[in-house]
Amino acid sequence: MLLSMLCIFLAIMLGFPALVNIFYSVSDVTFTDIRSPQIIGFENFRTQLLSTDMWEAMGFSLKFGVIASFLEVVIALILVFILHPILAKHPFLTAFLMLPMMISPALLGVMFRLVLNEFIGIIPQYLEFFGIYVNFLGPEFIYPTVVTIEVLQWTPFAFLILLAARQSISPDQEEAALMDAATPFQMIRFIFLPTMFPSIVIVAFIRFIDSFRVFDHIYVLTGGGPGNKTTSISIYIYKLFFTYNKIGEAVAVSLILLAMSLVLLTSAMKLILRN
């Protein structure tokens, strides 16, 4: 009874748009005839499932999400084990480590677009002073550039969650391990990592989903280019919807992405519950 009004609210706010999207996904609809779409069955799904552009965007998002989330979790774990003793004595320092998360992704894209510009960017200018010529926004370096920006901004999020998991470990466990002459590596291997494993899985899953659907800073920084090198699935859907006026196909890709996310969510939850 206490949750009934919240459930009704969510059903209205989420259920109605979901039903409209399902209807549009099986319709031929554009901005000119959005009020009178023509039902064409699963043609939109067939068109997009056979589209090489969609699978290229899906492949970019998958690769980007795996690499970025892996680096974020690994770097966050290393920082947790290094900084935990310091932050235990001076917890206020944690606030400074969270500052990158406070910046809007779109604003971050604008900042790096200025900083990394090959003509006026401060970083290329300093590198050129030492005889190093790098075009960070060119075809050769654009992929590591966008991954690095993602990692720089969202590693603090992974760090914050994993730090809380590390702090929740009972001091008695650490004391018992020290009494048994456990080395720091053994404590990490047999105490910290097993205890923190559910948190690691959750953080990795959240960061993967967020990186997989990345849009803001890549769109501002590159617009999905050069060519289609940085076109994520979110940017691809955006272009289908607003640039090519293919609303039905854009919604169909969104539903395909939703189905894939639900499968991934189910798998992650089973993995967490199993451990």
C-alpha positions as a printed Julia matrix, in Angstrom:
275×3 Matrix{Float64}:
  0.0     0.0     0.0
  2.82    2.39    0.82
  4.44    1.78   -2.57
  1.25    1.77   -4.61
  1.23    5.49   -5.48
  4.91    5.37   -6.49
  4.21    2.35   -8.7
  1.28    4.13  -10.33
  3.42    7.21  -10.92
  6.19    5.14  -12.52
  3.67    3.19  -14.61
  2.31    6.45  -16.03
  5.64    8.22  -16.5
  7.51    5.21  -17.9
  4.78    2.89  -19.16
  3.08    5.34  -21.54
  6.29    6.42  -23.33
  7.3     2.75  -23.58
  4.0     1.86  -25.28
  4.35    4.82  -27.67
  7.9     3.75  -28.54
  6.79    0.19  -29.24
  4.08    1.55  -31.55
  6.53    3.84  -33.36
  9.06    1.02  -33.74
  6.66   -0.91  -35.97
  5.58    2.18  -37.92
  6.87    4.3   -40.77
  6.94    7.68  -39.04
  8.73   10.98  -39.55
  8.35   14.46  -38.09
  5.93   15.4   -40.87
  3.48   12.55  -40.16
  4.22   11.84  -36.49
  0.49   12.03  -35.66
 -0.51    9.58  -38.4
  2.15    6.87  -38.58
  1.75    3.94  -40.95
  2.22    0.5   -39.41
  4.76   -1.57  -41.37
  5.42   -4.42  -38.93
  9.01   -5.32  -38.08
 10.54   -3.66  -41.14
 12.4    -1.09  -39.02
 14.0    -3.85  -36.95
 14.96   -5.81  -40.08
 16.47   -2.74  -41.73
 18.59   -1.88  -38.74
 19.63   -5.43  -37.93
 20.99   -5.64  -41.48
 22.63   -2.22  -41.29
 26.44   -2.27  -41.13
 26.4     1.28  -39.72
 24.37    0.17  -36.71
 26.67   -2.77  -35.98
 29.73   -0.54  -36.35
 28.24    1.88  -33.82
 27.31   -1.05  -31.56
 30.84   -2.41  -31.87
 32.35    0.95  -30.97
 30.1     1.3   -27.92
 30.84   -2.26  -26.79
 34.6    -1.87  -27.17
 34.52    1.59  -25.59
 32.4     0.39  -22.66
 34.57   -2.66  -21.94
 37.89   -0.77  -22.1
 36.7     2.3   -20.19
 34.93    0.37  -17.42
 37.87   -2.04  -17.02
 40.37    0.8   -16.7
 38.14    2.72  -14.3
 37.66   -0.26  -11.98
 41.35   -1.27  -12.04
 42.61    2.28  -11.45
 40.0     2.82   -8.73
 41.05   -0.38   -6.96
 44.71    0.63   -7.06
 43.85    4.07   -5.68
 41.7     2.54   -2.93
 44.5     0.31   -1.66
 47.02    3.16   -1.85
 44.93    6.01   -0.44
 42.78    4.18    2.11
 45.22    4.7     5.03
 45.49    8.41    4.2
 41.75    8.94    3.75
 41.02    7.06    6.99
 42.94    9.79    8.83
 41.86   12.71    6.62
 38.42   11.86    5.14
 37.83   15.42    3.9
 40.39   14.76    1.13
 37.84   12.47   -0.54
 35.87   15.54   -1.64
 38.78   16.76   -3.77
 39.01   13.39   -5.52
 35.35   13.69   -6.53
 35.77   17.01   -8.38
 35.95   15.52  -11.93
 32.46   14.05  -11.43
 31.06   17.54  -10.78
 31.77   18.68  -14.34
 29.08   18.22  -16.96
 30.19   15.71  -19.66
 29.22   18.19  -22.38
 31.27   20.94  -20.71
 34.16   18.49  -20.35
 33.97   17.83  -24.08
 34.18   21.56  -24.81
 37.13   21.95  -22.45
 39.11   19.13  -24.05
 38.17   20.32  -27.52
 39.96   23.58  -26.71
 42.84   22.04  -24.79
 43.59   19.36  -27.43
 43.03   21.44  -30.57
 46.06   20.97  -32.82
 46.24   24.69  -33.65
 45.38   26.48  -30.4
 45.38   23.7   -27.8
 47.81   24.14  -24.94
 48.83   20.47  -24.76
 49.76   20.11  -28.48
 51.65   23.41  -28.22
 53.74   22.21  -25.29
 54.42   18.88  -27.0
 55.42   20.71  -30.19
 57.89   22.73  -28.13
 59.66   19.44  -27.33
 59.5    18.28  -30.94
 56.5    15.97  -30.48
 53.68   16.45  -32.99
 50.42   14.74  -32.02
 46.9    15.41  -33.32
 44.81   14.07  -30.45
 41.58   14.64  -32.4
 42.86   13.03  -35.6
 41.99    9.51  -36.83
 45.07    7.91  -35.25
 44.61    9.14  -31.68
 40.92    9.95  -31.36
 39.97    6.59  -29.86
 42.49    6.63  -26.97
 41.63   10.31  -26.48
 37.9     9.74  -25.89
 38.62    6.69  -23.7
 41.07    8.72  -21.59
 38.53   11.52  -21.11
 35.9     9.0   -20.0
 38.31    7.36  -17.55
 39.48   10.69  -16.12
 35.94   11.82  -15.39
 34.36    8.64  -14.01
 37.17    6.83  -12.19
 36.29    8.91   -9.07
 32.8     7.34   -9.12
 34.25    3.82   -9.1
 36.77    4.91   -6.48
 34.05    6.25   -4.15
 32.01    3.01   -4.25
 35.02    0.75   -3.86
 36.4     2.91   -1.05
 33.14    2.44    0.84
 33.4    -1.32    0.24
 36.98   -1.3     1.52
 36.02    0.66    4.63
 33.2    -1.78    5.4
 35.67   -4.64    5.91
 35.95   -5.48    9.59
 39.26   -4.49   11.21
 39.12   -7.85   13.0
 39.68   -9.63    9.7
 42.73   -7.52    8.97
 44.08   -8.02   12.47
 43.6   -11.79   12.25
 45.39  -11.89    8.89
 48.29   -9.86   10.27
 48.57  -12.22   13.23
 48.83  -15.09   10.75
 51.74  -13.24    9.08
 49.8   -12.53    5.88
 51.63  -10.36    3.38
 49.92   -7.27    1.89
 49.43   -9.15   -1.38
 47.83  -12.11    0.43
 45.49   -9.78    2.3
 44.39   -8.22   -0.98
 44.06  -11.6    -2.69
 42.26  -13.55    0.04
 40.47  -10.9     2.14
 39.89   -7.6     0.4
 39.05   -8.69   -3.17
 36.67  -11.55   -2.19
 34.85   -9.3     0.27
 34.67   -6.43   -2.21
 33.72   -8.63   -5.18
 29.96   -7.79   -5.2
 30.78   -4.08   -5.14
 33.33   -4.54   -7.92
 30.74   -6.3   -10.1
 28.13   -3.61   -9.45
 30.55   -0.77  -10.19
 31.82   -2.49  -13.34
 28.25   -3.06  -14.51
 27.13    0.52  -13.83
 30.19    1.99  -15.5
 29.89   -0.34  -18.48
 26.26    0.63  -19.08
 27.07    4.32  -18.7
 30.12    4.09  -21.0
 28.23    1.95  -23.51
 25.59    4.63  -23.97
 28.12    7.5   -23.98
 26.92   10.55  -25.88
 27.72   13.95  -24.37
 31.44   14.52  -24.45
 32.05   12.49  -27.63
 29.34   14.35  -29.55
 30.66   17.71  -28.4
 34.28   16.71  -28.98
 34.04   14.92  -32.34
 30.41   14.78  -33.45
 30.95   11.05  -34.01
 33.92   11.59  -36.33
 36.38   11.62  -37.93
 34.11    9.73  -40.31
 32.28    7.27  -38.07
 35.24    6.37  -35.88
 33.65    7.61  -32.66
 29.98    7.12  -33.47
 28.53    5.4   -30.42
 25.16    3.72  -30.54
 23.61    6.71  -28.74
 25.02    9.12  -31.33
 23.83    6.78  -34.07
 20.27    6.82  -32.67
 20.44   10.61  -32.32
 21.46   11.0   -35.97
 18.76    8.6   -37.15
 16.15   10.57  -35.22
 17.14   14.2   -35.77
 19.41   14.19  -38.83
 17.89   11.54  -41.08
 14.3    11.9   -39.79
 13.89    8.12  -39.35
 11.97    8.07  -36.1
 10.7     4.5   -36.43
 14.17    3.08  -37.08
 15.69    5.14  -34.27
 13.11    3.84  -31.79
 13.64    0.29  -33.06
 17.37    0.54  -32.35
 16.56    1.94  -28.9
 14.39   -1.09  -28.13
 17.12   -3.45  -29.35
 19.51   -1.66  -27.02
 16.99   -1.95  -24.17
 16.65   -5.71  -24.7
 20.44   -6.13  -24.67
 20.68   -4.09  -21.47
 18.07   -6.25  -19.75
 19.98   -9.41  -20.68
 23.19   -7.89  -19.32
 21.43   -6.75  -16.13
 20.02  -10.22  -15.53
 23.43  -11.81  -16.02
 25.09   -9.34  -13.64
 22.46   -9.9   -10.95
 22.87  -13.69  -11.2
 26.63  -13.3   -10.86
 26.24  -11.12   -7.75
 23.72  -13.45   -6.1
 25.89  -16.48   -6.85
 28.74  -14.91   -4.89
